[in-house]
Amino acid sequence: MKTLITGGAGFIGSHLADLLVSENYDVVAVDNLSLGTKKNIRHLACHKRFKFIKEDLLHIDKLKDIFQKNRFDVVFHLAANSDIAESESNPEIDLNNTFMTTYNVLECCRLFHVDKFVFASSSAVYGDSDEDLSEKSCTLCPISYYGAGKLAAESFISAYSFMNNIRSWIIRFPNVVGERITHGVIHDFIKKLKNNPKQLEILGDGNQKKPYMYVKDLVEAILFIYQSAKERLNYYNVGVKDETTVTEIAKIVCKEMKFKNVKFKYTGGTTGWRGDVPFYQYDLKKINSLGWEAKYSSTEAIKLAVRSILNK
Ligand SMILES: NC(=O)c1ccc[n+]([C@@H]2O[C@H](COP(=O)([O-])OP(=O)(O)OC[C@H]3O[C@@H](n4cnc5c(N)ncnc54)[C@H](O)[C@@H]3O)[C@@H](O)[C@H]2O)c1
């Protein structure tokens, strides 16, 4: 199987490349290295089943050349703006890197007859909801430009899938943590504590509570869903059963860094930044009944991620 991973030099994309190569897939990773880095895939550089191409997916003519030269069987589309807070002052970041990248890749699938498309979506498509987030939910009201970009991308995938007989897997990730993570709350806390081990500034009131998933669990789930779900258009939440609060994360980070009596200073308000969904819980019945459950809990995932960042 010849596969394309867009965003293949990123945090999750590079772990997916590791898994697919180990399962004997031929992998071409395309990334413009705007957020990803070659360091994430350095260990794969000489592997006979792996190739890296530095390219911006917004350059559709270059992308067409890549599709022309490589007859892909399946595309895993992970490239996007992964920094939700970053687009607060510039929505165009998500219009381009979250939505238009998806449109361009879909258009290449149509032109070059690639009939399998796997998409990295997000809990952000649901917006700020009081209910458990279920794939059956009809009210999808994103509150960030990132969530809007993902939801618009999902709509185009649905239409391309129907119009061109493309089988698609839309997988809505929770918060993902682990080795090679580039930004987010854990990074933020470690950086702040290195500067000042006596006091830690925490965005919001610390009660934001979300499910965090270990990246190796996630990439296994992606491959499992791709291999097991057989509809033309497959929607899946993927996640863990429990959630972790931001204050709990702060305590784990302090403990792992062996800092005692750190004073937590909250900036206040219920959210970390504009567009942040402070609390969500996934309904996981659909993926559980397909036969998959995460190995690590949310808190275990956080601990693994903190240790990996500190060891590095
Ligand atoms: N990390 C999470 O918690 C999380 C949660 C939900 C969904 N996701 C989704 O998973 C996917 C991977 O996220 P990640 O955490 O690995 O982030 P990441 O930033 O590490 O990976 C995204 C990659 O896409 C690349 N990219 C961005 N724009 C591009 C463009 N125009 N052309 C080519 N490459 C481009 C970046 O350089 C980066 O390597 C993204 O689609 C993200 O939205 C991530």
Ligand as a Chemical Component Dictionary entry (heavy atoms), coordinates in Angstrom:
data_LIG
# 
_chem_comp.id                   LIG 
_chem_comp.type                 NON-POLYMER 
_chem_comp.pdbx_formal_charge   0 
_chem_comp.three_letter_code    LIG 
# 
loop_
_chem_comp_atom.comp_id 
_chem_comp_atom.atom_id 
_chem_comp_atom.alt_atom_id 
_chem_comp_atom.type_symbol 
_chem_comp_atom.charge 
_chem_comp_atom.model_Cartn_x 
_chem_comp_atom.model_Cartn_y 
_chem_comp_atom.model_Cartn_z 
_chem_comp_atom.pdbx_ordinal 
LIG N1  N1  N 0  -2.420 17.529 18.874 1  
LIG C1  C1  C 0  -3.696 17.508 19.212 2  
LIG O1  O1  O 0  -4.033 17.546 20.399 3  
LIG C2  C2  C 0  -4.761 17.420 18.139 4  
LIG C3  C3  C 0  -6.106 17.349 18.552 5  
LIG C4  C4  C 0  -7.097 17.265 17.567 6  
LIG C5  C5  C 0  -6.756 17.244 16.228 7  
LIG N2  N2  N 1  -5.446 17.343 15.867 8  
LIG C6  C6  C 0  -5.112 17.353 14.444 9  
LIG O2  O2  O 0  -4.125 16.384 14.173 10 
LIG C7  C7  C 0  -3.311 16.821 13.099 11 
LIG C8  C8  C 0  -1.848 16.768 13.498 12 
LIG O3  O3  O 0  -1.670 17.657 14.600 13 
LIG P1  P1  P 0  -0.311 17.736 15.425 14 
LIG O4  O4  O 0  -0.660 17.926 16.832 15 
LIG O5  O5  O -1 0.589  16.649 15.014 16 
LIG O6  O6  O 0  0.243  19.138 14.934 17 
LIG P2  P2  P 0  1.606  19.514 14.202 18 
LIG O7  O7  O 0  1.602  20.979 14.042 19 
LIG O8  O8  O 0  2.744  18.880 14.894 20 
LIG O9  O9  O 0  1.398  18.824 12.770 21 
LIG C9  C9  C 0  0.771  19.478 11.673 22 
LIG C10 C10 C 0  1.768  19.473 10.536 23 
LIG O10 O10 O 0  1.172  20.066 9.381  24 
LIG C11 C11 C 0  2.181  20.845 8.721  25 
LIG N3  N3  N 0  1.511  21.853 7.889  26 
LIG C12 C12 C 0  0.704  22.860 8.304  27 
LIG N4  N4  N 0  0.309  23.592 7.238  28 
LIG C13 C13 C 0  0.849  23.014 6.138  29 
LIG C14 C14 C 0  0.820  23.311 4.753  30 
LIG N5  N5  N 0  0.158  24.367 4.275  31 
LIG N6  N6  N 0  1.512  22.503 3.896  32 
LIG C15 C15 C 0  2.229  21.434 4.369  33 
LIG N7  N7  N 0  2.297  21.117 5.680  34 
LIG C16 C16 C 0  1.625  21.909 6.546  35 
LIG C17 C17 C 0  3.005  21.442 9.854  36 
LIG O11 O11 O 0  4.308  21.827 9.467  37 
LIG C18 C18 C 0  3.024  20.293 10.864 38 
LIG O12 O12 O 0  4.164  19.463 10.700 39 
LIG C19 C19 C 0  -3.788 18.224 12.741 40 
LIG O13 O13 O 0  -4.693 18.130 11.668 41 
LIG C20 C20 C 0  -4.513 18.666 13.991 42 
LIG O14 O14 O 0  -5.489 19.605 13.700 43 
LIG C21 C21 C 0  -4.443 17.432 16.797 44 
# 
loop_
_chem_comp_bond.comp_id 
_chem_comp_bond.atom_id_1 
_chem_comp_bond.atom_id_2 
_chem_comp_bond.value_order 
_chem_comp_bond.pdbx_ordinal 
LIG N1  C1  SING 1  
LIG C1  O1  DOUB 2  
LIG C1  C2  SING 3  
LIG C2  C3  SING 4  
LIG C2  C21 DOUB 5  
LIG C3  C4  DOUB 6  
LIG C4  C5  SING 7  
LIG C5  N2  DOUB 8  
LIG N2  C6  SING 9  
LIG N2  C21 SING 10 
LIG C6  O2  SING 11 
LIG C6  C20 SING 12 
LIG O2  C7  SING 13 
LIG C7  C8  SING 14 
LIG C7  C19 SING 15 
LIG C8  O3  SING 16 
LIG O3  P1  SING 17 
LIG P1  O4  DOUB 18 
LIG P1  O5  SING 19 
LIG P1  O6  SING 20 
LIG O6  P2  SING 21 
LIG P2  O7  DOUB 22 
LIG P2  O8  SING 23 
LIG P2  O9  SING 24 
LIG O9  C9  SING 25 
LIG C9  C10 SING 26 
LIG C10 O10 SING 27 
LIG C10 C18 SING 28 
LIG O10 C11 SING 29 
LIG C11 N3  SING 30 
LIG C11 C17 SING 31 
LIG N3  C12 SING 32 
LIG N3  C16 SING 33 
LIG C12 N4  DOUB 34 
LIG N4  C13 SING 35 
LIG C13 C14 SING 36 
LIG C13 C16 DOUB 37 
LIG C14 N5  SING 38 
LIG C14 N6  DOUB 39 
LIG N6  C15 SING 40 
LIG C15 N7  DOUB 41 
LIG N7  C16 SING 42 
LIG C17 O11 SING 43 
LIG C17 C18 SING 44 
LIG C18 O12 SING 45 
LIG C19 O13 SING 46 
LIG C19 C20 SING 47 
LIG C20 O14 SING 48 
# 
